[in-house]
Amino acid sequence: MVISNSAIARPLPSGLSASQQWTLLEWIHLAGQIETEAELRGFLDMLLSQAPSEHMVLALGRINQHQQIQRLERVLNVSYPTEWLKHYMEENYAQHDPILKIHLGSGPVQWQERFSRAKGKEERKFIAEAATVGLESGVTFSAASKRNNLGCIFSVSGKDASADPNLVAMLECLTPHLHQAAVRIANLAPATPSSMPLSQREYDIFHWMSRGKTNWEIATILDISERTVKFHVANVIRKLNANNRTHAIVLGMHLLPPPGGLQVSD
């Protein structure tokens, strides 16, 4: 089994029982053999049956210079509510999800602690809506590869998942191997400036432009000034080498996958 440097950067956690150590080593071995989406799905289904969690999801995305997810590329849904994920993509909640703002690879993130520091009405609205579908408590693990500019977020929800320190340590150790498996099966081309021309804010504004929203409506949705929206819209038009707003939307629909068109596998 070939393991990259990023995958072996996390040592086996201390304090595990012999049985837990064996289980973790088996998980790592199996993750290293994954070559297809079906195999990854089968592995995650097995993981869900062995780890006491209610919901599980794995996401892969492009990262920015701050080691944060800039744009989601693939989402593999194991047991999240399907309607919630659809709603999440349609409403572009990636811009308000506090978990997507974490620095990848910085360690497990407990949702309740992160949510308690939410800023702004949109983040609080997102957290409240997530709670209505049972997603108020959980843990997120992450890993990133600077070489291909890709990052992975692996989330499990439920009080049992977040309350067991040994399970958290095991999943933290496993996550770089899941990241490598997700990168292998996604087979995404390396990111270049031309493939990711927009900043996260510009991408968010483009999303609402493509849905027919006016500058005033976008300003209201994003809780920023209309003047700021106009500034970013002008940047979007310039960066996409478009003649006007409509031309930028047409070009962007070909160059940039909007959140509603994100590939989500159930």
Phi and psi in degrees as GROMACS dihedral restraints (atoms count N, CA, C in turn):
[ dihedral_restraints ]
;  ai    aj    ak    al  type     phi  dphi    fc
    3     4     5     6     1   -96.9    20    10
    4     5     6     7     1   126.4    20    10
    6     7     8     9     1  -123.3    20    10
    7     8     9    10     1   130.6    20    10
    9    10    11    12     1   -74.8    20    10
   10    11    12    13     1   165.0    20    10
   12    13    14    15     1   -58.9    20    10
   13    14    15    16     1   -38.5    20    10
   15    16    17    18     1   -66.1    20    10
   16    17    18    19     1   -30.1    20    10
   18    19    20    21     1   -75.9    20    10
   19    20    21    22     1   -27.6    20    10
   21    22    23    24     1   -99.9    20    10
   22    23    24    25     1    10.6    20    10
   24    25    26    27     1   -70.4    20    10
   25    26    27    28     1   -19.9    20    10
   27    28    29    30     1  -104.8    20    10
   28    29    30    31     1   116.1    20    10
   30    31    32    33     1   -71.0    20    10
   31    32    33    34     1   161.8    20    10
   33    34    35    36     1   -61.2    20    10
   34    35    36    37     1   133.9    20    10
   36    37    38    39     1   -68.0    20    10
   37    38    39    40     1   147.9    20    10
   39    40    41    42     1   -84.1    20    10
   40    41    42    43     1   163.1    20    10
   42    43    44    45     1    87.6    20    10
   43    44    45    46     1    -1.3    20    10
   45    46    47    48     1   -81.6    20    10
   46    47    48    49     1   148.6    20    10
   48    49    50    51     1   -71.9    20    10
   49    50    51    52     1   166.1    20    10
   51    52    53    54     1   -58.8    20    10
   52    53    54    55     1   -39.0    20    10
   54    55    56    57     1   -65.4    20    10
   55    56    57    58     1   -41.1    20    10
   57    58    59    60     1   -68.9    20    10
   58    59    60    61     1   -38.4    20    10
   60    61    62    63     1   -61.4    20    10
   61    62    63    64     1   -44.1    20    10
   63    64    65    66     1   -62.7    20    10
   64    65    66    67     1   -43.7    20    10
   66    67    68    69     1   -61.1    20    10
   67    68    69    70     1   -44.5    20    10
   69    70    71    72     1   -63.8    20    10
   70    71    72    73     1   -43.9    20    10
   72    73    74    75     1   -62.8    20    10
   73    74    75    76     1   -36.2    20    10
   75    76    77    78     1   -67.2    20    10
   76    77    78    79     1   -41.8    20    10
   78    79    80    81     1   -57.9    20    10
   79    80    81    82     1   -47.6    20    10
   81    82    83    84     1   -62.3    20    10
   82    83    84    85     1   -42.0    20    10
   84    85    86    87     1   -62.6    20    10
   85    86    87    88     1   -47.1    20    10
   87    88    89    90     1   -65.0    20    10
   88    89    90    91     1   -39.4    20    10
   90    91    92    93     1   -62.2    20    10
   91    92    93    94     1   -33.6    20    10
   93    94    95    96     1   -70.7    20    10
   94    95    96    97     1   -15.2    20    10
   96    97    98    99     1   -94.5    20    10
   97    98    99   100     1    -4.9    20    10
   99   100   101   102     1   -72.0    20    10
  100   101   102   103     1   128.1    20    10
  102   103   104   105     1  -129.5    20    10
  103   104   105   106     1   -11.3    20    10
  105   106   107   108     1  -133.2    20    10
  106   107   108   109     1   161.7    20    10
  108   109   110   111     1   -63.4    20    10
  109   110   111   112     1   -37.5    20    10
  111   112   113   114     1   -62.1    20    10
  112   113   114   115     1   -39.1    20    10
  114   115   116   117     1   -68.7    20    10
  115   116   117   118     1   -39.0    20    10
  117   118   119   120     1   -66.2    20    10
  118   119   120   121     1   -41.6    20    10
  120   121   122   123     1   -62.6    20    10
  121   122   123   124     1   -43.5    20    10
  123   124   125   126     1   -61.3    20    10
  124   125   126   127     1   -39.5    20    10
  126   127   128   129     1   -64.4    20    10
  127   128   129   130     1   -44.4    20    10
  129   130   131   132     1   -67.7    20    10
  130   131   132   133     1   -35.5    20    10
  132   133   134   135     1   -62.1    20    10
  133   134   135   136     1   -42.4    20    10
  135   136   137   138     1   -63.1    20    10
  136   137   138   139     1   -42.3    20    10
  138   139   140   141     1   -62.2    20    10
  139   140   141   142     1   -41.7    20    10
  141   142   143   144     1   -62.1    20    10
  142   143   144   145     1   -35.5    20    10
  144   145   146   147     1   -72.4    20    10
  145   146   147   148     1   -22.7    20    10
  147   148   149   150     1   -99.7    20    10
  148   149   150   151     1   -21.2    20    10
  150   151   152   153     1  -106.0    20    10
  151   152   153   154     1   128.4    20    10
  153   154   155   156     1   -73.4    20    10
  154   155   156   157     1    81.5    20    10
  156   157   158   159     1  -137.6    20    10
  157   158   159   160     1   152.6    20    10
  159   160   161   162     1   -87.2    20    10
  160   161   162   163     1   -40.8    20    10
  162   163   164   165     1  -132.4    20    10
  163   164   165   166     1   148.9    20    10
  165   166   167   168     1  -147.2    20    10
  166   167   168   169     1   139.9    20    10
  168   169   170   171     1  -150.9    20    10
  169   170   171   172     1   147.8    20    10
  171   172   173   174     1  -126.4    20    10
  172   173   174   175     1   128.4    20    10
  174   175   176   177     1  -129.3    20    10
  175   176   177   178     1   144.9    20    10
  177   178   179   180     1  -124.0    20    10
  178   179   180   181     1   135.6    20    10
  180   181   182   183     1  -152.7    20    10
  181   182   183   184     1   167.7    20    10
  183   184   185   186     1   -76.1    20    10
  184   185   186   187     1   144.6    20    10
  186   187   188   189     1  -113.0    20    10
  187   188   189   190     1   155.3    20    10
  189   190   191   192     1   -98.4    20    10
  190   191   192   193     1  -172.5    20    10
  192   193   194   195     1   -69.3    20    10
  193   194   195   196     1   -12.4    20    10
  195   196   197   198     1   -97.2    20    10
  196   197   198   199     1    13.0    20    10
  198   199   200   201     1    61.3    20    10
  199   200   201   202     1    37.6    20    10
  201   202   203   204     1  -119.0    20    10
  202   203   204   205     1   152.8    20    10
  204   205   206   207     1   -64.6    20    10
  205   206   207   208     1   123.0    20    10
  207   208   209   210     1   -97.4    20    10
  208   209   210   211     1   -36.0    20    10
  210   211   212   213     1  -153.2    20    10
  211   212   213   214     1   124.4    20    10
  213   214   215   216     1   -70.7    20    10
  214   215   216   217     1   140.1    20    10
  216   217   218   219     1  -114.3    20    10
  217   218   219   220     1   -43.2    20    10
  219   220   221   222     1  -139.1    20    10
  220   221   222   223     1   140.2    20    10
  222   223   224   225     1  -129.4    20    10
  223   224   225   226     1   123.0    20    10
  225   226   227   228     1  -106.8    20    10
  226   227   228   229     1   105.1    20    10
  228   229   230   231     1   -86.5    20    10
  229   230   231   232     1   121.6    20    10
  231   232   233   234     1   -93.7    20    10
  232   233   234   235     1   -51.6    20    10
  234   235   236   237     1  -151.0    20    10
  235   236   237   238     1    19.6    20    10
  237   238   239   240     1   -72.7    20    10
  238   239   240   241     1   151.3    20    10
  240   241   242   243     1   -59.6    20    10
  241   242   243   244     1   122.3    20    10
  243   244   245   246     1   -59.3    20    10
  244   245   246   247     1   -41.5    20    10
  246   247   248   249     1   -65.0    20    10
  247   248   249   250     1   -32.3    20    10
  249   250   251   252     1   -66.9    20    10
  250   251   252   253     1   -44.7    20    10
  252   253   254   255     1   -62.2    20    10
  253   254   255   256     1   -39.8    20    10
  255   256   257   258     1   -62.5    20    10
  256   257   258   259     1   -45.1    20    10
  258   259   260   261     1   -63.4    20    10
  259   260   261   262     1   -40.2    20    10
  261   262   263   264     1   -58.4    20    10
  262   263   264   265     1   -45.9    20    10
  264   265   266   267     1   -70.8    20    10
  265   266   267   268     1   -43.1    20    10
  267   268   269   270     1   -64.1    20    10
  268   269   270   271     1   -36.8    20    10
  270   271   272   273     1   -89.2    20    10
  271   272   273   274     1     1.5    20    10
  273   274   275   276     1    54.0    20    10
  274   275   276   277     1    45.8    20    10
  276   277   278   279     1   -69.3    20    10
  277   278   279   280     1    -8.1    20    10
  279   280   281   282     1   -58.0    20    10
  280   281   282   283     1   -27.6    20    10
  282   283   284   285     1   -77.9    20    10
  283   284   285   286     1   -15.5    20    10
  285   286   287   288     1  -117.0    20    10
  286   287   288   289     1    -1.7    20    10
  288   289   290   291     1   -80.0    20    10
  289   290   291   292     1   113.1    20    10
  291   292   293   294     1   -60.0    20    10
  292   293   294   295     1   -27.8    20    10
  294   295   296   297     1   -67.9    20    10
  295   296   297   298     1   -34.2    20    10
  297   298   299   300     1   -73.6    20    10
  298   299   300   301     1    -5.9    20    10
  300   301   302   303     1   -95.7    20    10
  301   302   303   304     1     2.5    20    10
  303   304   305   306     1   -72.1    20    10
  304   305   306   307     1   156.9    20    10
  306   307   308   309     1   -84.4    20    10
  307   308   309   310     1   115.3    20    10
  309   310   311   312     1   -61.7    20    10
  310   311   312   313     1   137.9    20    10
  312   313   314   315     1    85.2    20    10
  313   314   315   316     1     6.6    20    10
  315   316   317   318     1   -87.6    20    10
  316   317   318   319     1     2.5    20    10
  318   319   320   321     1   114.7    20    10
  319   320   321   322     1   167.9    20    10
  321   322   323   324     1   -59.5    20    10
  322   323   324   325     1   141.4    20    10
  324   325   326   327     1  -115.6    20    10
  325   326   327   328     1   116.3    20    10
  327   328   329   330     1   -80.1    20    10
  328   329   330   331     1   123.7    20    10
  330   331   332   333     1   -58.7    20    10
  331   332   333   334     1   -46.7    20    10
  333   334   335   336     1   -60.5    20    10
  334   335   336   337     1   -38.0    20    10
  336   337   338   339     1   -68.4    20    10
  337   338   339   340     1   -42.0    20    10
  339   340   341   342     1   -66.9    20    10
  340   341   342   343     1   -43.1    20    10
  342   343   344   345     1   -65.3    20    10
  343   344   345   346     1   -30.7    20    10
  345   346   347   348     1   -65.7    20    10
  346   347   348   349     1   -18.4    20    10
  348   349   350   351     1  -103.4    20    10
  349   350   351   352     1    19.1    20    10
  351   352   353   354     1   -60.6    20    10
  352   353   354   355     1   140.8    20    10
  354   355   356   357     1  -120.3    20    10
  355   356   357   358     1   133.1    20    10
  357   358   359   360     1    88.6    20    10
  358   359   360   361     1   155.0    20    10
  360   361   362   363     1   -68.3    20    10
  361   362   363   364     1   -31.3    20    10
  363   364   365   366     1   -70.1    20    10
  364   365   366   367     1   -40.0    20    10
  366   367   368   369     1   -63.8    20    10
  367   368   369   370     1   -43.7    20    10
  369   370   371   372     1   -65.7    20    10
  370   371   372   373     1   -35.9    20    10
  372   373   374   375     1   -64.4    20    10
  373   374   375   376     1   -44.2    20    10
  375   376   377   378     1   -59.6    20    10
  376   377   378   379     1   -45.9    20    10
  378   379   380   381     1   -62.4    20    10
  379   380   381   382     1   -41.4    20    10
  381   382   383   384     1   -64.7    20    10
  382   383   384   385     1   -40.5    20    10
  384   385   386   387     1   -68.2    20    10
  385   386   387   388     1   -39.0    20    10
  387   388   389   390     1   -62.0    20    10
  388   389   390   391     1   -36.7    20    10
  390   391   392   393     1   -64.6    20    10
  391   392   393   394     1   -29.2    20    10
  393   394   395   396     1   -68.3    20    10
  394   395   396   397     1   -18.2    20    10
  396   397   398   399     1  -112.0    20    10
  397   398   399   400     1    20.9    20    10
  399   400   401   402     1    80.9    20    10
  400   401   402   403     1    22.5    20    10
  402   403   404   405     1  -114.5    20    10
  403   404   405   406     1    48.0    20    10
  405   406   407   408     1   -98.8    20    10
  406   407   408   409     1   -13.4    20    10
  408   409   410   411     1  -136.7    20    10
  409   410   411   412     1   134.1    20    10
  411   412   413   414     1   176.3    20    10
  412   413   414   415     1  -172.8    20    10
  414   415   416   417     1  -137.0    20    10
  415   416   417   418     1   141.4    20    10
  417   418   419   420     1  -119.7    20    10
  418   419   420   421     1   134.4    20    10
  420   421   422   423     1  -115.2    20    10
  421   422   423   424     1   155.5    20    10
  423   424   425   426     1  -151.3    20    10
  424   425   426   427     1   160.7    20    10
  426   427   428   429     1  -154.9    20    10
  427   428   429   430     1   160.2    20    10
  429   430   431   432     1  -148.2    20    10
  430   431   432   433     1   154.6    20    10
  432   433   434   435     1  -126.5    20    10
  433   434   435   436     1   111.5    20    10
  435   436   437   438     1   -67.1    20    10
  436   437   438   439     1   -29.2    20    10
  438   439   440   441     1   -59.5    20    10
  439   440   441   442     1   -43.2    20    10
  441   442   443   444     1  -110.4    20    10
  442   443   444   445     1     8.6    20    10
  444   445   446   447     1    59.1    20    10
  445   446   447   448     1    38.2    20    10
  447   448   449   450     1  -122.7    20    10
  448   449   450   451     1   144.2    20    10
  450   451   452   453     1  -129.8    20    10
  451   452   453   454     1   155.7    20    10
  453   454   455   456     1  -125.9    20    10
  454   455   456   457     1   137.0    20    10
  456   457   458   459     1  -122.7    20    10
  457   458   459   460     1   126.2    20    10
  459   460   461   462     1  -121.8    20    10
  460   461   462   463     1   117.1    20    10
  462   463   464   465     1  -120.8    20    10
  463   464   465   466     1   138.4    20    10
  465   466   467   468     1  -127.2    20    10
  466   467   468   469     1   140.6    20    10
  468   469   470   471     1  -120.7    20    10
  469   470   471   472     1   160.9    20    10
  471   472   473   474     1   117.3    20    10
  472   473   474   475     1   145.5    20    10
  474   475   476   477     1   -63.9    20    10
  475   476   477   478     1   -34.4    20    10
  477   478   479   480     1   -63.3    20    10
  478   479   480   481     1   -39.9    20    10
  480   481   482   483     1   -65.7    20    10
  481   482   483   484     1   -41.1    20    10
  483   484   485   486     1   -82.7    20    10
  484   485   486   487     1   -17.7    20    10
  486   487   488   489     1   -90.4    20    10
  487   488   489   490     1   -12.9    20    10
  489   490   491   492     1   -98.3    20    10
  490   491   492   493     1   102.5    20    10
  492   493   494   495     1   -63.4    20    10
  493   494   495   496     1   -32.0    20    10
  495   496   497   498     1   -69.1    20    10
  496   497   498   499     1   -40.9    20    10
  498   499   500   501     1   -64.4    20    10
  499   500   501   502     1   -42.1    20    10
  501   502   503   504     1   -59.6    20    10
  502   503   504   505     1   -43.4    20    10
  504   505   506   507     1   -65.5    20    10
  505   506   507   508     1   -38.6    20    10
  507   508   509   510     1   -66.3    20    10
  508   509   510   511     1   -44.6    20    10
  510   511   512   513     1   -69.5    20    10
  511   512   513   514     1   -33.2    20    10
  513   514   515   516     1   -63.0    20    10
  514   515   516   517     1   -41.4    20    10
  516   517   518   519     1   -69.6    20    10
  517   518   519   520     1   -32.1    20    10
  519   520   521   522     1   -76.3    20    10
  520   521   522   523     1   -30.1    20    10
  522   523   524   525     1   -54.9    20    10
  523   524   525   526     1   -42.5    20    10
  525   526   527   528     1   -59.5    20    10
  526   527   528   529     1   -31.0    20    10
  528   529   530   531     1   -73.6    20    10
  529   530   531   532     1   -35.9    20    10
  531   532   533   534     1   -65.4    20    10
  532   533   534   535     1   -39.6    20    10
  534   535   536   537     1   -59.3    20    10
  535   536   537   538     1   -47.2    20    10
  537   538   539   540     1   -61.7    20    10
  538   539   540   541     1   -39.8    20    10
  540   541   542   543     1   -65.1    20    10
  541   542   543   544     1   -43.3    20    10
  543   544   545   546     1   -63.6    20    10
  544   545   546   547     1   -40.0    20    10
  546   547   548   549     1   -64.0    20    10
  547   548   549   550     1   -41.6    20    10
  549   550   551   552     1   -61.3    20    10
  550   551   552   553     1   -46.8    20    10
  552   553   554   555     1   -78.3    20    10
  553   554   555   556     1   -26.5    20    10
  555   556   557   558     1   -70.5    20    10
  556   557   558   559     1   -35.9    20    10
  558   559   560   561     1    52.3    20    10
  559   560   561   562     1    48.1    20    10
  561   562   563   564     1   -86.7    20    10
  562   563   564   565     1   144.1    20    10
  564   565   566   567     1   -68.6    20    10
  565   566   567   568     1   147.6    20    10
  567   568   569   570     1   -56.2    20    10
  568   569   570   571     1   142.6    20    10
  570   571   572   573     1   -74.3    20    10
  571   572   573   574     1   141.6    20    10
  573   574   575   576     1  -129.8    20    10
  574   575   576   577     1   162.7    20    10
  576   577   578   579     1   -54.2    20    10
  577   578   579   580     1   -34.3    20    10
  579   580   581   582     1   -73.2    20    10
  580   581   582   583     1   -25.1    20    10
  582   583   584   585     1   -86.4    20    10
  583   584   585   586     1   -16.5    20    10
  585   586   587   588     1  -134.0    20    10
  586   587   588   589     1    65.0    20    10
  588   589   590   591     1   -74.5    20    10
  589   590   591   592     1   -19.7    20    10
  591   592   593   594     1  -102.4    20    10
  592   593   594   595     1   148.9    20    10
  594   595   596   597     1   -74.3    20    10
  595   596   597   598     1   171.2    20    10
  597   598   599   600     1   -60.6    20    10
  598   599   600   601     1   -43.7    20    10
  600   601   602   603     1   -64.4    20    10
  601   602   603   604     1   -41.8    20    10
  603   604   605   606     1   -65.0    20    10
  604   605   606   607     1   -37.3    20    10
  606   607   608   609     1   -66.0    20    10
  607   608   609   610     1   -40.8    20    10
  609   610   611   612     1   -61.0    20    10
  610   611   612   613     1   -43.8    20    10
  612   613   614   615     1   -67.5    20    10
  613   614   615   616     1   -39.6    20    10
  615   616   617   618     1   -59.4    20    10
  616   617   618   619     1   -40.1    20    10
  618   619   620   621     1   -54.5    20    10
  619   620   621   622     1   -47.1    20    10
  621   622   623   624     1   -76.1    20    10
  622   623   624   625     1   -30.8    20    10
  624   625   626   627     1   -58.2    20    10
  625   626   627   628     1   -45.8    20    10
  627   628   629   630     1   -67.6    20    10
  628   629   630   631     1   -16.7    20    10
  630   631   632   633     1   -97.2    20    10
  631   632   633   634     1    11.5    20    10
  633   634   635   636     1    83.0    20    10
  634   635   636   637     1    14.2    20    10
  636   637   638   639     1   -78.8    20    10
  637   638   639   640     1   143.5    20    10
  639   640   641   642     1   -79.1    20    10
  640   641   642   643     1   169.0    20    10
  642   643   644   645     1   -58.9    20    10
  643   644   645   646     1   -41.2    20    10
  645   646   647   648     1   -63.6    20    10
  646   647   648   649     1   -43.1    20    10
  648   649   650   651     1   -64.8    20    10
  649   650   651   652     1   -40.4    20    10
  651   652   653   654     1   -64.8    20    10
  652   653   654   655     1   -41.4    20    10
  654   655   656   657     1   -60.4    20    10
  655   656   657   658     1   -40.2    20    10
  657   658   659   660     1   -67.1    20    10
  658   659   660   661     1   -44.9    20    10
  660   661   662   663     1   -62.9    20    10
  661   662   663   664     1   -44.2    20    10
  663   664   665   666     1   -90.3    20    10
  664   665   666   667     1    -2.9    20    10
  666   667   668   669     1    58.6    20    10
  667   668   669   670     1    46.2    20    10
  669   670   671   672     1  -131.2    20    10
  670   671   672   673     1   172.5    20    10
  672   673   674   675     1   -76.5    20    10
  673   674   675   676     1   154.4    20    10
  675   676   677   678     1   -64.9    20    10
  676   677   678   679     1   -32.2    20    10
  678   679   680   681     1   -62.6    20    10
  679   680   681   682     1   -40.3    20    10
  681   682   683   684     1   -65.0    20    10
  682   683   684   685     1   -39.3    20    10
  684   685   686   687     1   -62.4    20    10
  685   686   687   688     1   -46.0    20    10
  687   688   689   690     1   -58.5    20    10
  688   689   690   691     1   -39.5    20    10
  690   691   692   693     1   -62.0    20    10
  691   692   693   694     1   -46.5    20    10
  693   694   695   696     1   -70.6    20    10
  694   695   696   697     1   -35.9    20    10
  696   697   698   699     1   -61.4    20    10
  697   698   699   700     1   -42.2    20    10
  699   700   701   702     1   -61.6    20    10
  700   701   702   703     1   -38.3    20    10
  702   703   704   705     1   -66.5    20    10
  703   704   705   706     1   -39.4    20    10
  705   706   707   708     1   -61.0    20    10
  706   707   708   709     1   -47.4    20    10
  708   709   710   711     1   -60.4    20    10
  709   710   711   712     1   -43.3    20    10
  711   712   713   714     1   -67.1    20    10
  712   713   714   715     1   -46.6    20    10
  714   715   716   717     1   -68.0    20    10
  715   716   717   718     1   -29.4    20    10
  717   718   719   720     1   -88.9    20    10
  718   719   720   721     1     2.1    20    10
  720   721   722   723     1    57.4    20    10
  721   722   723   724     1    43.5    20    10
  723   724   725   726     1  -100.7    20    10
  724   725   726   727     1   162.7    20    10
  726   727   728   729     1   -85.4    20    10
  727   728   729   730     1   -30.7    20    10
  729   730   731   732     1  -159.6    20    10
  730   731   732   733     1  -175.0    20    10
  732   733   734   735     1   -60.4    20    10
  733   734   735   736     1   -47.6    20    10
  735   736   737   738     1   -63.0    20    10
  736   737   738   739     1   -42.7    20    10
  738   739   740   741     1   -62.0    20    10
  739   740   741   742     1   -39.0    20    10
  741   742   743   744     1   -63.6    20    10
  742   743   744   745     1   -39.7    20    10
  744   745   746   747     1   -64.7    20    10
  745   746   747   748     1   -43.7    20    10
  747   748   749   750     1   -62.1    20    10
  748   749   750   751     1   -47.1    20    10
  750   751   752   753     1   -65.0    20    10
  751   752   753   754     1   -43.3    20    10
  753   754   755   756     1   -64.8    20    10
  754   755   756   757     1   -32.6    20    10
  756   757   758   759     1   -64.1    20    10
  757   758   759   760     1   -25.5    20    10
  759   760   761   762     1   -88.4    20    10
  760   761   762   763     1   -35.4    20    10
  762   763   764   765     1   -88.9    20    10
  763   764   765   766     1   -31.0    20    10
  765   766   767   768     1  -121.9    20    10
  766   767   768   769     1   120.5    20    10
  768   769   770   771     1   -72.5    20    10
  769   770   771   772     1   113.8    20    10
  771   772   773   774     1   -66.9    20    10
  772   773   774   775     1   154.8    20    10
  774   775   776   777     1   -53.8    20    10
  775   776   777   778     1   -33.8    20    10
  777   778   779   780     1   -66.2    20    10
  778   779   780   781     1   -20.9    20    10
  780   781   782   783     1  -104.0    20    10
  781   782   783   784     1    10.0    20    10
  783   784   785   786     1   -60.9    20    10
  784   785   786   787     1   139.8    20    10
  786   787   788   789     1   -76.8    20    10
  787   788   789   790     1   112.8    20    10
  789   790   791   792     1  -118.5    20    10
  790   791   792   793     1   123.7    20    10
  792   793   794   795     1  -105.8    20    10
  793   794   795   796     1   127.3    20    10
